[in-house]
Amino acid sequence: MFKVSFTPLPDMLILRRLTGLTFLILGVHIVINRHSFVSLLGSSTFPAATYMLLATSAIVLLVGIVGCIGACTDNRGCLVIYAICLLVIMLLEAVAGVLAYMYESMIREELTRNLNRTMSQEYTFDQDITNAVDEMQRQFKCCGAESFKDWKYSMWLKTDNNTSNKAPDSCCITESKHCAASDHHSNIHYDSCRSSLEDYTRESLILIGGVGLGLCFIQIFGIIFSCCLVRKIKASKYKY
């Protein structure tokens, strides 16, 4: 029986498991805290990139077990499987990172094209969108896609004959029932929701892109060290 010593791989496995756990927690944080307005986006690219990163971070932790077994027992089969899994994970992370960066460059155009239409046509008719719009206007202290004047042309205002509001209550500086009867700047917010949502979503996408592409480089080192250990084990077997 022989034992091959290759110190960098166990150290790399520990680092990767800690990194995988860190990014898994980060992914969960993004899903819980930054997916509030996903229904207002015209594309599923943002949630797709988030869930892809979340899934690969979880897989990293599981695959690390295979790598540990291979490194501790000098099992070439486990190490080969580990290296192949790392290659697949690296590709998934690269896709998630590239998707995030591509969508980040398109977010302004998409929100300009879709946000006003979504808010004006779906508010009160779709509960998820209604909740997202109200939460967005409260959180960002804004009103309307580009301006509070957008609400003048909304289906909600045209079909609700029982309201005296000129905008939803969530536009009000001090919110209360029917508080938006006056659209004076002292009563409702005048800032654009599109620009605030754009900045908010862009921050999340840059974070996802950076994490995804950053993890790719870590997988490359893991693949290299795994292949080196496989070659050393093979050479040692021939020697003995």
C-alpha positions in Angstrom: 0.0 0.0 0.0 1.3 3.4 -0.9 0.3 7.0 0.0 0.7 10.0 -2.3 1.2 13.4 -0.6 -0.1 16.4 -2.5 -0.7 19.2 0.0 -2.4 21.8 -2.2 -5.4 19.7 -3.0 -6.7 19.2 0.6 -6.1 22.9 1.3 -7.9 23.7 -1.9 -10.9 21.5 -1.0 -11.3 23.3 2.4 -11.1 26.7 0.7 -13.7 25.6 -2.0 -16.1 24.3 0.6 -15.9 27.5 2.6 -16.3 29.5 -0.6 -19.2 27.4 -1.7 -20.9 27.9 1.7 -20.3 31.6 1.6 -21.7 32.0 -1.9 -24.7 29.7 -1.1 -25.5 32.0 1.8 -25.0 35.0 -0.5 -27.4 33.4 -3.1 -30.1 32.8 -0.5 -29.7 36.4 0.6 -30.2 37.7 -2.9 -33.3 35.5 -3.4 -34.9 36.5 -0.1 -34.1 40.2 -0.1 -33.6 41.2 -3.8 -36.3 39.2 -5.6 -39.2 41.5 -4.4 -39.6 43.2 -7.8 -38.9 40.3 -10.2 -42.5 40.3 -11.4 -41.9 43.9 -12.7 -39.0 42.8 -14.9 -39.8 41.9 -18.5 -37.4 38.9 -18.5 -36.6 35.9 -16.3 -32.9 36.3 -16.8 -32.3 37.8 -13.3 -34.0 35.0 -11.4 -32.5 32.4 -13.7 -28.9 33.7 -13.1 -29.6 33.8 -9.3 -31.0 30.3 -9.1 -28.2 28.9 -11.3 -25.6 30.4 -9.0 -27.5 29.2 -5.9 -27.7 25.6 -7.3 -24.0 25.5 -8.3 -22.9 26.8 -4.9 -24.9 23.9 -3.3 -23.4 21.4 -5.7 -19.9 22.7 -4.9 -20.4 21.6 -1.2 -21.6 18.1 -2.3 -18.9 17.6 -4.9 -16.3 18.5 -2.2 -17.2 15.3 -0.4 -16.1 13.3 -3.5 -12.9 15.3 -3.7 -12.1 14.6 0.0 -12.6 10.9 -0.4 -10.4 10.8 -3.5 -7.7 12.9 -1.8 -7.7 10.9 1.4 -7.8 7.4 -0.1 -5.7 8.2 -3.3 -8.7 7.0 -5.3 -8.2 7.9 -9.0 -11.8 7.3 -9.9 -13.1 9.7 -7.3 -10.6 12.3 -8.3 -11.5 12.0 -12.0 -15.2 12.3 -11.2 -14.4 15.3 -9.0 -12.5 17.0 -11.8 -15.3 16.4 -14.3 -17.9 17.8 -11.8 -15.7 20.8 -11.3 -15.6 21.4 -15.1 -19.4 21.2 -15.3 -19.8 23.5 -12.3 -17.3 26.0 -13.8 -19.4 26.1 -17.0 -22.6 26.7 -15.1 -21.0 29.4 -13.1 -19.7 31.0 -16.2 -23.1 30.9 -17.8 -24.7 32.5 -14.7 -22.0 35.2 -14.6 -22.3 36.0 -18.3 -26.1 36.1 -18.2 -25.9 38.5 -15.3 -23.5 40.9 -17.0 -25.4 40.7 -20.3 -28.7 41.5 -18.6 -27.1 44.3 -16.6 -26.2 46.1 -19.9 -29.8 45.6 -21.1 -31.8 46.5 -17.9 -32.3 50.2 -18.7 -33.8 49.5 -22.2 -36.0 46.7 -20.8 -37.4 48.7 -17.9 -37.9 51.7 -20.2 -39.9 49.6 -22.6 -41.9 47.4 -20.1 -42.2 48.9 -16.7 -44.7 51.7 -17.5 -46.8 49.2 -19.5 -46.8 46.6 -16.7 -47.7 49.2 -14.0 -50.4 50.9 -16.0 -52.1 47.7 -17.2 -51.6 45.2 -14.4 -51.9 47.3 -11.2 -54.8 46.0 -9.1 -55.6 43.3 -11.8 -52.6 41.1 -10.8 -52.0 40.8 -7.1 -48.3 39.9 -7.3 -47.6 43.0 -9.5 -49.8 45.2 -7.3 -47.9 44.2 -4.2 -44.5 44.6 -6.0 -45.5 48.1 -7.3 -46.6 49.3 -3.9 -43.5 47.9 -2.2 -41.3 49.5 -4.8 -42.9 52.9 -4.5 -42.7 52.7 -0.7 -39.1 51.5 -0.6 -37.7 53.8 -3.2 -39.9 56.7 -2.3 -41.0 57.1 -6.0 -44.2 57.3 -8.0 -44.9 56.0 -11.4 -42.5 54.4 -13.9 -41.1 57.8 -15.1 -43.3 60.2 -13.2 -46.5 60.3 -11.0 -48.2 61.5 -14.2 -48.0 58.0 -15.6 -50.8 56.9 -13.3 -53.2 59.3 -15.1 -53.3 56.8 -18.0 -53.5 53.6 -16.0 -56.3 51.0 -16.3 -56.6 51.2 -12.5 -57.6 54.8 -12.5 -59.9 54.5 -15.6 -61.8 51.6 -14.1 -62.0 52.5 -10.4 -64.9 54.9 -10.0 -64.7 54.9 -6.2 -61.3 56.5 -5.8 -60.5 60.2 -5.6 -56.8 59.4 -5.9 -54.6 60.5 -8.7 -52.0 57.9 -7.8 -51.9 54.8 -5.5 -51.6 55.4 -1.8 -48.1 54.0 -1.8 -47.0 57.1 -3.7 -47.7 59.3 -0.6 -45.0 60.8 1.5 -47.2 60.0 4.5 -49.3 57.0 3.5 -53.0 56.7 4.5 -56.2 55.7 2.7 -57.0 58.0 -0.2 -54.0 60.1 0.6 -53.1 60.6 -3.0 -56.1 62.8 -3.9 -53.7 65.7 -4.3 -50.6 65.3 -6.5 -48.8 68.2 -5.0 -45.1 67.6 -4.4 -45.6 68.1 -0.7 -48.0 65.1 -0.7 -46.6 62.5 -3.1 -43.2 61.4 -4.3 -42.1 62.8 -7.7 -39.0 60.6 -8.3 -39.0 58.0 -11.1 -39.3 54.4 -10.0 -37.7 53.1 -13.2 -34.3 54.7 -12.4 -34.4 53.5 -8.8 -35.4 49.9 -9.8 -32.7 50.0 -12.5 -29.9 50.9 -10.0 -31.2 48.3 -7.5 -31.4 45.5 -10.1 -28.0 46.4 -11.6 -26.3 46.2 -8.2 -27.7 42.6 -7.8 -26.6 41.6 -11.3 -23.1 42.9 -10.9 -22.8 41.0 -7.6 -24.1 37.8 -9.2 -21.8 38.2 -12.3 -18.8 38.9 -10.1 -19.5 35.9 -7.9 -20.2 33.5 -10.8 -17.1 34.4 -12.8 -15.0 34.6 -9.6 -16.0 31.0 -8.7 -14.9 29.9 -12.2 -11.3 30.7 -11.5 -11.4 28.8 -8.2 -12.8 25.7 -10.1 -9.9 26.0 -12.6 -7.3 25.6 -9.7 -9.3 22.7 -8.3 -9.3 20.9 -11.7 -5.5 21.5 -12.1 -4.7 20.1 -8.6 -7.0 17.1 -9.1 -5.4 16.2 -12.5 -1.9 16.6 -10.9 -2.8 14.3 -8.1 -4.3 11.7 -10.5 -1.0 11.7 -12.4 1.0 11.3 -9.2 -1.1 8.4 -8.1 -0.8 6.7 -11.5 3.0 7.3 -11.5 3.3 5.9 -8.0 1.3 2.7 -8.9 3.6 2.0 -11.8 6.6 2.6 -9.6 5.5 0.1 -7.0 
